[in-house]
Amino acid sequence: MSKRMASLDRRRFLKTALGVGAAVMAPQVIPGTALGRGGMAAASERIVLGGIGIGNRGTYDLGCFLPEPDVQFVAVCDVKAARRAAVKKMADQKYGNQNCDTYRDFRELLDRPDIDAVLIATGPNWHATAAIYTARAGKDMYCEKPCTKNISQSLLLAETMRRTGRVFQAGTQRRNLPHFAFACELARTGRLGKLKAVHAHPAGMSTSSSGWAAPEPEPPKEEVDWDLYLGPAAWRPFNRALLDGFNFEKGGGMVGGGVLEWGSHCVDLCQWAAGADNTAPVEYNPPQDGRVVARYANGVELVIRNDGWLPLGSCPVRFEGDQGWVEAGDSGKMVLSSPALLAGRKVAEIGGYPATFHVRDFLDCVKTRQKPRAHADAACYSHIACHAANIAVFLDRQVNYDPVKNEFIDDEQANRLRSEALRAPWRL
């Protein structure tokens, strides 16, 4: 050990020892919140949370985290000063102090050793990159969807979570809603007989590119950091209209996301129902009669369609076996081919797709180190299914995918669409 290091260690020891001695002699006043009073968990049981990119959806998510007694939200990062200020005010009002710190660059937030977990609610352009940086920083994360921009990112995201051992929850909150979970259980456990088809609602099949908006004067970096807002996306001139909403390509060069937008939820539920959390369909066909039909290796069809749904609310799914079927949507209700499928069970009807149950699942898994319902492998393959379907839409022809090698079979054009160039320094 060098003399300098030895000197530093001696100084640290003396400071610690003196601090302990002073603490022993001084009367102890311990805040009640440290002991878990006032409805809060004891400090040792709390999950210290930070937030990256907290806009409209992120504010809703944060509103689900803040009431949890074992959460302490301490820092927000956003490229927009107005959002930083709004989230700080929200957190400070919750805790009755001025302790929520603000950052413009998310890497500074990730450098904090006291933060255990991070809420990532940026635009989709940033999700995978921010999640991988967060895992490399040794923190768990709840990441909004769509989680990845392409197939390669999906695989890298899952591999990073496995390698780092981080808890990852995709923001596909319907996995933790009782009626959707029950419908998936019916399909997965054979209660519908041999599964024939799973149906998902995509909300659209557009595969247009974003292009450039008219250039406008760029605001000061402290007000809006345009360079960080673009992040991994291709550079383009500033335009204020691009500062809100889902901008820039979020799936194989497709600004609308095509199948990916609702598919992040609906295809995800179909994957769960089909027992396919670690694989994806092998065949994808272009739209015909308003449907994109994909097939798994076992012959089960994944039917992605806009029309023909029962009036059960947004994000509908339908699972069909040779002995029955079930359909569910965001109303909280299900329709079953036979009441016997309930087998005497009463399934709670919770409409409006709240994220509270999903957030609780994530927090519990942060503590137990178990996989949450929307874990990284599930997110990886449900997103691959959406990206591959988008590629079939974009190329307007059938493509065949090998979910073991994770490449399209004898298809150079489709394989080039598995990834995209990322702007420096955000190459992963």
N, C-alpha and C positions, 0 to 999 in steps of 0.2 A: 504493500500500500504506500502511495506517495506521501511525503510530509504534508502536502497541501490537503489531500483527502483525509489524512489522519486528524489534522487540525480542524477541518470542517466537522468531522464526526464527533470530536471532543466538544466542540462548541454546541452542536445540536444536542448532545447528551446533557451538557450543563444547563442549557436553556430549558430542556424538558424537565430535568430534575428540579430546577428552581421553580418552574411552573407547577409541578406536582406539590412541592413543599408549600408554596403560597396557597394552593388550592386546599391543602389539608388544614392550614391555619385559618383561612378565611371562612366566614359563614357562607353556606351554600344556598343560593336562591335559584331554583330550577324552574323554568317556565312550565306551566301546566301542559302546554302543547307538547313539550318534550316527553311527557309521561303519557300522552294519549288522551288528555282531557279535551273538552270542548268539541267532541265528535271527531277528532283527528286521531289517526294512528300514532303510536309512539315514533319518535324520530328514526329509531333503528329499523322500523318496519315500513318507512315511507319510501316510495319510488320517486326519485328526483327527476323531473321531466323538463326537457327543453322542446321548443317548437321551431321548425324550419318552414317558411313560406306559409304564413297563416292568413289567408284571405277569407273568402266567403265560406267555402267548405271547411277550411281549417278552423275557422271560428266556431262552426257547429261542432266539429270533433273536439275541440278544446273544451267546449261547453259540456261535453260528455265526460271528459277527464276531470275537470275541476271539482265536481261534487264528490268524487271518490275520496274517502277519508285517508287513504294511504298514498295519495298523490301530492307532491309539492312541485308546482310549476315555477321555475326560477329564471327562465331566459327565453327570449324570442329572437329569431333571426328572420329578416325579410329584406329584400332589395328596395322596398318602398318605405320611406320614412313615416308616412301616414299610417301604414299598417303596423309598423313597429310601435308607434305611439298608442294605437288603439288596443293592441293586445296587451301592452304593458298596463294600460289603464284597467283593462278587464281583470288581469291577474292581481294587481295591487288592490283593487276594490274587494276582490275575493278575500285576500289575506289581511287587509287593513294595514298595509305598509307601503313602502316605495322600493321594494327589493327586487322586482323583476328587471333583469338586465336586458339590454337590447344590443343586437349585432347586425351589421350589414352583410358580413361574410360568414357563411355557415361554418367554415373551418375554425373560426375563433370560438364559436359555441362548442364545437366538437372537442376542442382542446381542453375544455374544463373537466377536471377529474371527478368533480362532485356529481356530474349528470349521469344518471343510470340509463335513461331511455329517451327517445326522441320521437315526436310526432312530425311526420313529413307530409305536408299538404301543399307543396308547390304545384305548379302546372305539370302535366304529364311529361313534358320534355325533360324535367329534372329528376323524376322519381327514382329511377334505377341508379343514376349517378350519385344522388344524395344518399340513397340507402347503402350503397357499397362503401362510400366514404364513412358512413356512420358505423357500419360493421367493423371496418378496419380500425376505427377509433375505439372499439371495444364496447359499443353501446347497442342496446336493443332498440327496436323501432316498430311503430305503427305507421304504415306507408299507404297513402291513398292510391287509388287506381285511376286509370290503367297504370300498372307498375313498371312496364317496360316498353321500349320503342320498337323492338324487333326480337327475332328469335335468339340471336347471339346474346343480347342483353339478358333475356330470360334465363338462359343457361348460366351465364356468369353470376347473376343475382343468386340463384339457388346454390351454386358452387361456393360462393363467398359465405353464405350463411352456414353451410355445412362446415366449411373450413374454420370459420371463426367461432362457431358455436353460439351465435347470437340468436335471440328470439325475434322472429319476423312475423308480423301480422299484416296481411294485405287488407285494404279497406273494403273488402267484399263482405259487408256486415250481414248480408242475408243468410250466411252460413250459421249465424247464431240466433236466427229467428225461428220460433218453434214450428210453425207450419211448413216452412221451407225445409227445415231439418227433417221433419217427419216424412215429407214427401220423398226426399232423397233416401231416407232409410227404407221406405217401402220398395223402392227400385233396387237399392243396393243389396238388400237381404233376401230378394226373391219373392217377396209378398205379391208382386205383380206377375209372377211367373217368369218365364224366360224373357229377359229384356229385349225389346225389338228396336225401340227408337226413343231418343231424348230430344226435346224440342226447346229451342232458345230464341229469345226475342233480341234482335240486334239494334233496334231503333234507327237503323240506316245502313246503307252499303256504299256510301260515297268513298271514292279513293282519289279525290283531287289533291293537289299540292298547294301549299300555302302561298307561295310566291312572295313578292315584296309589296308593302304598302308605300304610299308616297312619303318621301323623306320629310321629317320635321326637325326643328332645332332640338338637340338633345338636352335634357335638364341637367342640373348639377348632380354629380354622382351621389352626394349625400341625400338628395331628394329621391332619385330613382337611379339605381346602378344598372344601366342598360346592358353593359357587358356581362354582368352576372346574371341578369334576367335571361339573356340569350343562352348563357351557359354552353352546353354541348351542341346546341343548334347552330346551323350555318349562320354566319354573320349576315345581317341586313340592317338598313338604316332605321333609326328610331322613328316610331309612329305611335302616338299615345293610344290609339284605338287598339293596339296590340297588347296593352298592359293588363287587360282583364280577359278572363275566359280561358278556354283551352286553345292556346295558339301554338303554332309550329307543329311540325310533323310528329305524330305520336304512334306510328305503326307502319314501318316499311315505306316511309315517304308519303304517308297519307294523312292530311291534316284533319279530316273528319273522323279518322280512326276506323272508318268502315265498320266492320263487325266488332271491332275492339271496344267501342264505347260502352254500350249496354252489355256486350259480350263479356266484358270483365266480370260482370255479375252473373248473367244468365248462362253463358257457356260454362262458367265456373261451377254453377250448381249442377249442370248436366254432367260435367266431369266427375263431380262428387257422387252423383246418382249412379253413374256408370262404373264406379270403382276405378276411375282412371286418373287418380291424383299423381301418378308417376309415369304417365304415358300420354299419348295424344292420338287422334285419328290418323290413319295412314293414307286416306284418299280424300281429296277435296275437289268439288266440282264447282264450276262458275254458276252464277245465278240462272235459274230457269223457273219460269212461272212464279217469280218473286221469292224463290227459295235457294239457299245454298245448302247442299247436302254433302256431308262428310261421312266417312265410315271408319269405324275402329277395326282393328285386326280380327276381332271376334264376330264381325258382321253387324254389330249394333250401329244404327244410323244416328248421326247428329244432324238434326234438321234446324237450320237457322232461317227464321221467317218473320216477316212483319205482321202478316194478317192471319185471320182465322182463329183468334183467341177468344176464350170465354171472357166475360166482363168481370175480371178479378183484379183489375188495377194494373199499374205499370210493372215492368220486369217480370212478365209471366214465363213460366216453364211448364212443360208437360212431359210426363214419363209414361211410356206405353210398354206393357208386357203382353204375353199371349194369354194372360188370365185376368188382366185388369189394367186400369190407367188412373193417373192422378194429375190434376192441373192446379197450380197455385200462382198467386200474384201478390202485389203489394197491399192489397186490401186486408191482408191477414187471413183470408179465407182460402179453403181448398174445395175442389169438387172431385169426388171419387166415383169410380165406376160402380162401386158397391159399398154400402155402409159397413159391411163385414170387414173391410180393410182396416177400419179403426180398431177392431178387436176390443171394444169396450174402453178404449183410451179416449181421454178428452184432451184435445190439443188447443193450447191457448191461441186466440186470435189477436195478434198484435199488428195493426196496420201502420203504414207510414214509414216503414223500414228504418226504425231508430238504430243508432250505433251503440247505444249504452251497453247492451249485452256483449257486443263484440269487443268493446273497450275493456270490459270486466274480464273477459276471457284472456285478453292480452296481458293485463296486469297480473292475473293469477299465474300465467305461464312465465312471466318475468321472475316471479318468486320461486316457482317450482322447477323451472328450466325445462318444462315440457313443451311440446309443439302446440301452438294454438290451432284453431280450426282452419284458418286461412294461411297456413304456413308457407314457407318459400317454395317448396317443391310443388305444392298444389297451385300456387300462383304461377310458377314457371310453366307448367304444362297447360294450364287453362289459357294463359297468354299465347303460348305457342300455337294452340288450336286456333285462336283468333287471328294471329299473324298469318298462319298458313292459309286460312280461309280468305283473308284479305289479298294474299298473293294470287290465289285462284281468281278472285274478283278482278284484280288489277290486270292479270295476264289474259283473262277471259278464256281460260281453258283449265282442264283437269291437271292437278299436280299430285304427286305421290310422295309421301314423307316417311322416312325411316326414323321412328322415335328412339331407336337404340343408338344409331350413329348420329342422329339429329341432323340429317341433311335430306334434301330432296333427291329422289332416285333418278339418276341419269338426266339431270335437268339443270344445266349451267345457268340459264336465265333465272330460274326460281332461286337457286342457291345464292346468286349475287344479292338477292333481296333479303337474305337472312340477317344482314347487318348493314350498317351505314357509317359513313365517316363522321367522326365527332371532332368538334373544334378543340384545339389545344387551349388549356392544358387538361381538358376533361376526357382524354382518351383513357379507357379503362383496361 
